[in-house]
Amino acid sequence: MNQRNKINGNNPDKSVTGALVVNDLSIVYKTRSGVLKAVDKISFKIKDTQGIGIIGESGSGKSTLGYGLMRSLAENGSVVSGSFIFEDQDILNISEKDFNEKYRWKKISMVFQGSMNSLDPVFTIEDQMKEILSSHRKKISSKDRISIIRAALTDVGLNPDFVSRKYPHELSGGMKQRIVIANALLLGPRILIADEPTTALDVVIQSQVLRLLKKLREEKNMKIIVITHDMSLIPNLVDRVIIMYAGQAVEISDVKTVFEKPLHPYTQALIQSIPNIRSSEKSIKFIKGDPPNLSEIGEGCRFIDRCPHAFEDCKNDPPDILIGNNLVKCWLYKK
C-alpha cells in the first residue's frame, strides 16, 4: 500500500463501515489544446457525520472533484482512474441508470455553485419542489409530497406557510440559497456536497448559511463536503481540510493543524492572505504569480514558481509525506 492510502486510514478496502472513501481519483477534460488533468490522484476518507473542506484557488480542480463524485461532469470531462466507495459500493463503477435510481439526490446530493439562480422564475417554490419529488419518487401521494416539502423548508429555517407560495423574485438571496439546500435535502441524502454555498451573499447571510450546514450535518447525521476558495468559512464547519493546487492535494490536515501550523508553503500563503481585523498590519498579502496551465504540466512541484522555499529537489515530483495524522506533498519534509 502506498503512503497516500495510509493517510488517516484512507484504505480503499470496501469493508470500511459507514465511511466514504475516495482513492486515487483522476479526472481529465479533453480540450482543443489537449488533455487537461483537472484532478490528479486524490485520496481521502470521511467517517460518519464528518465534514471535509476542499480549498483552493479558481482552477485548482476543487469543483471538478465535486462534480466527479456526483457524476455530473461536463461532456468533455471523464474519470480516468480511481474509486469512490460508499456503502460497500464503488459509485463510479455502476451504470448511469443504477446511479440515478439509487444514489443521485437520494443518497448523494449537491448544492451547485450559483444554483439559487437556477430557480425557475415562473413557478412557485412549492411547485418546483413538487416537481423534484415527482421526478424521483413517482409513487408518492400528493399529501406526502406536501409533508416532505414543509419538513425540508422547516429544516433550513424557513416558514413553509410564508415561502412555499412565493416566486423566487419575491425572496432574498439568503432565502433562495436556503431553498436550494432544502431541494438538495428533499430525498434524504447521506452525503451533501456544497460547492461555494455562500457565493454572492453578504457576510451576515454567509454566517447563517454556514451555521445551517453545520446544524444539518449534526442533526441529520450527514457527511458533508464543502468546496470553497475561502478558508475563513470552514473552521467550525468541517473536521478535515484538503488543500488543492493545480489538480493535486498538496495537504490533507485536520482543521486545527491547518490554521495553527500549516505544512505546505501554499497552505501557509493561503492562511497569510486571510484578512485579520485584530492585526495592526493593514496591507493584504497576496500569493504572487499564477497557477500553472494544467494542459502543460511537466515534472516537478507545481507550486515551484510561486514558492519562497523552492530548491533543487523541487524540480522533481514531490512525494506524499505523512506527518502525524496529516499529509503534505512537499520536498521540505523529506528526511
N, C-alpha and C positions, 0 to 999 in steps of 0.2 A: 504494500500500500504506500502511495507517495505521501509526502508531507502535507500536501493540501488536504487530503482526505482525513488527516488526523485532527485538523483544527476543530476544536470544540466538539469532538466526537462526530465529525462530519463523515461518517462511514456510509457508503452507498448501500449498505446492507438493507434490504427491504423489510427486515424484521423490526426495525426501529419503531416502537409502538407510539402512535399519536404524533409523530414528528413529520414535518415537511422537509424533505432532503433534496437539494439540488446539487448535482455532481458534474463537474467539468462541462458545463453548458457553454456552447459556442453558437453564435448567430451571425449570419452574413447577409449582406444586401448585394444584389447584382446591379451595378450601375453602368452608365455609359463609359465611365473612366476605369472600370474594372470591378473586381470583387472587394467589397469593403467589410472587414470583420469588425462588427459593432460590439460584440460580446465575445471575450476570449477566455474560455475555460474557467468560468465562475463556479465556485462551490460554496454552499452554506447550508445550515440546518436551522429550522425553527421548531422548538419544542412546544408543547401545549401552552396556549394562551400567551406565548411570547410575541413580541413585536420586533421587527428589524427595520432599520432605516437604510436606504440606498441613496448615497450622497455623491454629487459630482457636478462639474460644470456642464453646460449645454454641449451635447455631442460626446459625452463620456460613455454613453451606452446604457444609462440607468433606465430610461423609459423603454428602450428596446428589450431589456431584461424583463420588465413587467409585461410587455406585450407578448413576449415569447412564452412566459409562464401561462398567460391567458389564451395562448394560441390565436392571437389577434394581430399577427404581423402583417405588414403591407405585402402586396402580391410579389414584390421583388425580394422579400425577406424570407429566410428559412433557417431552421435549426439544423446545424450540420453535425453536431455531436452532443453527447451528454444525456442526462436523465433528470426527471422531476418525479420523485417518489412521494406519493401521498396515499394513505390508507392501503399500503402494500401494492400499489399500482403505479407503473410508470405512465404518467399522464401524457407524456409526449409520444408514447408508443401505442396508443389506441386510435381507432378510427375517428374521423371527424364526427360521424353520426353518434358514436358512443359518448364522445366528449360532450357534444351538445345535449344529449339526452340525460346524462348522468352528472355532469360536472359544471358546465358553463352556467353561471348565475346561481346554480343550485348549491354547489359546494365551493366553487371558486368564483368570486365576483370582483369587479374592478370599477373604481371611480376614475374615469379617464380625465386627462388634463383638459381643462376648459369645458368639461361636459355639461356645466349648467347652461351653457349657450346652446346646447342641443335640445333643450326642452321645446316642444312644439308650441308655437305662439297661438294656434287656433283651437287648441284643446285644453280643457281644464286639467288641473293636476290629477284629480281623481280619475278622469278618463284615460290619461296617459298611464297611470299606474294599473288600471284595469287591463289595458292593452298588454302590458308586460306579463301580468298574471295569466291572461287568457292564452298568450302565446306559448307559455311554458307549463301551465297546468290547465289543460283543456277541460278536464272533468270537474273542476272546482265550481261550486254553486255561486250564484251572484251574491248571496248573503255572506258566504265565507270570504269572497273577494273583498267586500266592504270591511269585514272584520280585520283581515290581514292588512289592508291599506291603512286603516285607522291605527292599528298597532305599530306599523312601521313609522308613521308620522309622529306618533307619540314617543317612540324610541329615540327619535332625533330631536326631541324637544319642541315639536310643533303642535299646535292645536288643530286637530283634524276638522273640527267644525268651522274653523276660520279659513284654512288653506285649501281644503280639498276641492272647493268650488271656484277657486281663483284661477286666473290665467297667469302664465309666467311673468308677463309685463307688470302685473299688479303686485309682485313680490320683490323684496330687496335681494341683493346679491347673496347675502348670508342665508336667507331663507331658501333661495333656489339651490344653493350648494347643499343645504341640509336635505332638500327633496331628492337631489341626485344621490346622496348617500342612502336615503330611505329606499330609493329604487333598487340600489345595489343590494339591500338587505331583504327585499321582499320574499325571496325564496329560501331564506335561512342559511346562507353560505357559512362554511367553516373557515374560509380564508378570504380576507378582504385586501385587495391591492389598491392603494390610493396614490395616484400619480399627480404630484403638485396640487394637493387638495385645497390649498389656500391661495392659489394664484388669483390676482385681481381683487383680493379682499383687503379691507383696511386692517390695521393691527388688532383692533378690538374683536372684529369678526374672526380673524385668523385664530386668536386665542380661544374663542368659543368653539370653532370647528375642531381644533386640536383636543380640547377638553372632551368634546363629544366622541371623537375617535377613541380616546383613552377609556372613556366610560363604556363604549360598546365592546371594546376588547375585553375589559374586565368582567362586565355583566353578562355578556353573551359567550364568553369562553372561546373567543375567536383568535386566530392567528392574523396578524396584520403586517403588511409590508407597505411602508411609506416611502415614496420616491420624491426626492426634493433636492434642489440646489442650495437650500438654505439650512445650514447646520443648526442655527439657533432655534429652529422649530421643534427639534426632536428630543431634547434631553429628558423630558418627563413622559414621553410617549412610547419609546421603544427600549429594548434591553441591549441590543447589539446594533452595530453600525458597519455597513460595507462602504468603504470609500472607493469610488471608481474613478479611474483616469484612463482615457484613451482605450476604453473597452476592457480594461483589466481591473480586478480587485487588488488595489495596492495595499489596503489594510482592512482587516476584519477584527474589530475590537468591541469590548463592552463599552457602554456609554461613558462610564466614569473615566476609564483609561483614555478614551479618545479626546476628552475635553481637558483632562488634567495632565496627561503625559502622552500626547500623540507621537506615534512612532515614525511614520513616513514623512519625508520633507514636504510632500504635497498636502498631507493632512495638517501638518504644522502651519503651513501657509494659509490653509482654509480657516483654521482657528484664529490666526492673527488678523484675518480680514473681517472678522465679525466685529462691528462697532460696539464699544463698551461705554455706556453713558457715565459710568463712575470714573473712567480714566481721564487723566489730565491731557492725554495725547489726543489732539483734535483731528489729526490727519487720518484718512482711511488708507489702510495698507492693501495694495493690490498685488496679485501674482503676475509678475512680468512675463511677457511673451504670450504665445498662443499654443493651444494643444496641437499635436501633430495631425497631419492628414491621415485618416485611417486607411485610405486606399494606397498609401505609400509607406506603410510601416516596415521598418527594417529591423535588424538585430540591435539589441541593447535596451537600456532603460528608456521608457517612453517619456519620462519626465526630465531627461538629462539636460536638455537645452534651457530649462527653466529652474534647474535645481542649484542652490548655492553650495551644495556639498558634493557636486559631481567630481568623480576622479576616474582614473584609467579603467578600473573594473566595470564601470557603468556602461562601457561600450559593448558589453556582453549582456545577454538576457539575465535579469536578476532572479535569484532563487526565492522560494517562499520560505521565510524563516519563522519558526514557532517561538514566541516569547511568552512564557506563561501560558495563558489560555487564548492568546491573540496571535494573529498572523500579520506579517508585513513582507512586502515584496521589495526588498532593498538590500544592496550590497553593503551598506553601512553596518549591518548587523551580522554579517558573515564572519564567524570566528576562525 
